[in-house]
Amino acid sequence: MYLFSFGWFSLGSSYLLARLVIAAEYTLGLLLIGNFYPRLAFWGSLAMLGGFSLFLAGLLLAGRQDNCHCFGEWVDLNPAQSLLKNAGMLVLLLPGARMTPFRVKHKGLWLALACIVPLATVLIVSPPDNWRYDAYARHALVNEQALQESLDSGLLPDSVTEGERVVCFYSLKCHFCKMSAQKLAMLRTRDEFSSAPVIVIFGRGADTDTTLFFEDTGLVPDEVHFMEPADFLRITNGRFPLLLVLQDGAVQEAYNYRNLH
């Protein structure tokens, strides 16, 4: 999503490129640990650090201060902090240029494995979502009877049935709900998803302050409503996020986080 946010790549390309970056880092890590091609590991790591540092410098010049995702979601670093981290990594890397390689047999085979295993791992463990849209779509299930009953009984606003609407069922505490909202906001910014009004339905909990949710995701809904947990869970079959494209109240498309595109 971070790569996609720049508008340089399509969503499908962003999925693949993110995995290729991870595979490249994984390969360099194996080469550094294995130490059978130290100069290759050194120059490859130096090139990656340099490329990322130029990218981070560009973000600083552009005034970006958001998380650069160098550690994914685990550690929140802005571009300046990440540049300092890269400087520290460069200091640690420099002795590697003078390392004596370990004596191992079949170095070419180990090199091939160090390249193939990371690539296969990232593509098998978490294949790009666009490779499996159909499979993920089977998990985007809506209980249409419960949806209609909620409309009939006034548990959902009448605006849901007024022409085309994008209706999102989210939980304030759900990580994937936030990611879904962020993806929806980006897709709509790039005119790659329905431009119909967005109605967000939250399952009611102890916390009803939606400010941080929408600040973090960048989604600007037209309406926000809360629904009692039992009714919310009936409509979503206990699986959320659930995003529906409705036409006059009838379900046209159903998405979860993975197959939203």
C-alpha positions in Angstrom: 0.0 0.0 0.0 2.9 2.3 0.7 4.3 1.8 -2.8 0.8 2.2 -4.3 0.3 5.5 -2.4 2.9 7.2 -4.6 0.9 6.6 -7.8 3.9 5.3 -9.7 2.7 1.7 -10.0 -0.6 -0.1 -10.5 -2.0 -2.0 -7.5 -0.9 -5.4 -9.0 2.6 -4.1 -9.7 2.9 -2.8 -6.2 2.0 -6.2 -4.8 4.7 -7.8 -6.8 7.4 -5.2 -6.4 7.0 -5.2 -2.6 7.7 -8.9 -2.5 10.7 -8.6 -4.8 12.2 -6.0 -2.5 11.7 -8.3 0.5 13.2 -11.3 -1.5 16.2 -9.2 -2.4 16.8 -8.2 1.2 16.4 -11.8 2.3 19.0 -12.9 -0.3 21.5 -10.3 0.8 21.0 -11.4 4.4 21.7 -15.0 3.5 24.8 -13.9 1.5 26.1 -11.9 4.5 25.6 -14.7 6.9 26.9 -17.4 4.6 30.0 -15.3 3.7 30.8 -17.3 0.6 30.7 -14.3 -1.7 31.5 -11.4 0.6 32.2 -8.9 -2.1 29.0 -9.6 -3.8 27.1 -9.4 -0.5 28.9 -6.1 0.3 28.3 -4.4 -3.0 24.7 -5.6 -3.2 24.0 -4.4 0.3 25.8 -1.1 -0.4 23.7 -0.6 -3.6 20.4 -1.3 -1.7 21.3 1.0 1.2 22.3 3.7 -1.3 19.1 3.3 -3.3 16.9 3.4 -0.2 18.8 6.4 1.2 18.3 8.4 -2.0 14.6 7.5 -1.9 14.4 8.7 1.7 16.3 11.9 0.9 13.7 12.6 -1.8 10.9 12.1 0.7 12.5 14.6 3.1 12.8 17.1 0.3 9.2 16.6 -0.5 8.2 17.2 3.1 7.0 13.6 3.9 7.2 12.7 7.5 5.1 9.6 7.6 6.3 6.1 8.4 8.7 4.9 5.6 7.8 1.3 6.3 11.5 0.2 6.3 10.5 -2.2 9.1 7.0 -2.8 7.8 4.5 -2.2 10.5 6.8 -3.2 13.4 8.7 0.0 13.9 7.5 3.4 13.0 10.3 5.5 11.5 10.1 8.7 9.5 12.5 9.3 6.6 15.0 11.3 8.8 15.1 8.6 11.4 15.5 5.9 8.7 18.4 7.8 7.1 20.2 7.7 10.5 19.5 4.0 10.7 21.0 3.5 7.2 24.1 5.4 8.3 24.5 3.0 11.2 24.0 0.0 9.0 26.6 1.3 6.6 29.2 1.5 9.4 28.4 -2.1 10.3 28.6 -3.1 6.6 32.1 -1.6 5.9 34.1 -4.4 7.5 32.4 -6.9 5.2 34.4 -5.5 2.2 37.5 -7.1 3.7 36.1 -10.4 4.9 37.8 -13.6 3.9 35.2 -15.9 2.4 34.3 -19.1 4.2 35.5 -22.3 2.5 32.4 -24.1 1.3 31.9 -26.6 -1.5 29.6 -25.9 -4.4 29.4 -22.2 -3.9 27.5 -21.7 -7.1 24.8 -24.0 -5.8 24.5 -22.1 -2.5 24.3 -18.8 -4.4 21.5 -20.2 -6.5 19.7 -21.4 -3.4 20.2 -18.0 -1.7 18.4 -16.3 -4.7 15.7 -18.9 -5.4 14.6 -19.7 -1.8 13.7 -16.1 -0.8 11.8 -15.5 -4.0 9.9 -18.7 -3.7 9.2 -18.1 0.0 7.7 -14.7 -0.4 5.6 -15.7 -3.4 4.3 -18.9 -1.8 3.8 -17.7 1.8 2.0 -14.5 0.7 1.4 -14.5 -3.0 0.4 -11.2 -4.6 -3.3 -10.6 -3.9 -4.1 -10.1 -7.6 -3.0 -13.7 -8.2 -5.8 -14.9 -6.0 -8.7 -12.5 -6.3 -11.2 -15.2 -7.1 -10.1 -17.3 -4.1 -10.3 -14.4 -1.8 -13.7 -13.4 -3.2 -15.2 -16.6 -1.8 -14.5 -15.2 1.7 -16.3 -11.9 1.1 -19.7 -13.2 2.1 -22.7 -11.1 3.0 -25.9 -12.4 4.6 -28.3 -10.7 2.2 -31.3 -11.8 4.2 -29.9 -10.1 7.4 -29.0 -7.1 5.3 -32.6 -6.8 4.0 -34.1 -7.3 7.4 -31.8 -4.6 8.8 -33.0 -2.2 6.1 -36.7 -3.1 6.7 -36.4 -2.6 10.4 -34.5 0.7 10.1 -31.2 -0.5 11.5 -29.5 0.8 8.4 -30.0 4.3 7.0 -32.4 4.8 4.1 -29.6 6.3 2.1 -28.2 2.8 1.6 -31.0 2.2 -0.9 -30.7 5.5 -2.8 -28.9 4.6 -6.1 -25.3 3.3 -6.0 -23.6 3.3 -2.6 -20.4 1.9 -1.3 -21.2 0.5 2.2 -18.3 -0.6 4.4 -18.7 -2.7 7.5 -15.7 -2.0 9.8 -14.6 -2.4 13.4 -12.6 0.4 15.0 -10.2 -2.1 16.5 -9.7 -4.3 13.4 -6.2 -3.8 11.7 -7.4 -5.2 8.4 -10.4 -2.8 8.5 -8.0 0.1 8.6 -6.0 -1.3 5.8 -9.2 -1.9 3.8 -10.2 1.7 4.4 -6.8 3.0 3.3 -6.8 0.9 0.2 -10.3 2.1 -0.7 -9.2 5.8 -0.2 -6.2 5.3 -2.5 -8.3 3.5 -5.2 -10.9 6.3 -5.2 -8.2 9.0 -5.3 -6.9 7.4 -8.5 -10.5 6.9 -9.9 -10.0 3.1 -9.8 -13.1 2.3 -7.8 -16.7 3.4 -7.6 -17.1 7.2 -7.0 -20.5 6.6 -5.3 -21.0 8.0 -1.8 -19.4 6.0 1.0 -21.3 4.9 4.0 -19.3 3.4 6.8 -21.1 1.1 9.4 -19.1 0.3 12.5 -19.9 -2.4 14.9 -20.8 -0.7 18.2 -18.2 -1.1 21.0 -16.9 0.7 24.0 -15.1 3.2 21.8 -17.1 5.3 19.4 -14.5 7.9 18.5 -13.8 7.5 14.8 -11.3 10.4 14.4 -8.1 8.4 14.5 -9.5 5.7 12.2 -10.2 8.2 9.4 -7.0 10.2 10.0 -4.9 7.1 9.8 -6.6 5.7 6.7 -7.3 8.9 4.7 -10.9 7.7 4.0 -13.4 10.5 3.9 -16.9 8.9 4.2 -20.2 10.6 3.4 -21.9 9.0 6.3 -20.9 7.1 9.5 -23.2 5.0 11.5 -23.0 2.4 14.4 -24.8 -0.9 14.6 -25.3 -3.2 17.5 -22.8 -6.1 17.4 -25.4 -8.9 17.0 -26.9 -7.3 13.9 -23.4 -6.3 12.5 -22.2 -9.9 12.9 -25.2 -11.4 11.2 -24.8 -9.3 8.1 -21.0 -9.9 7.9 -21.2 -13.5 8.9 -18.6 -12.6 11.6 -16.0 -11.7 8.9 -14.9 -8.1 8.4 -13.9 -5.9 6.8 -16.8 -6.3 4.4 -17.3 -3.8 1.6 -20.4 -3.8 -0.5 -21.3 -2.0 -3.7 -25.1 -1.6 -3.6 -27.5 -0.5 -6.3 -30.8 0.6 -4.8 -30.1 -1.7 -1.8 -29.2 -4.7 -3.9 -25.7 -6.2 -3.6 -23.7 -5.8 -6.8 -20.2 -6.6 -5.5 -18.8 -7.8 -2.2 -15.2 -7.4 -1.1 -12.9 -8.1 1.8 -9.5 -6.6 2.3 -7.7 -9.0 0.0 -9.8 -8.9 -3.1 -10.6 -5.2 -3.0 -9.3 -3.7 -6.2 
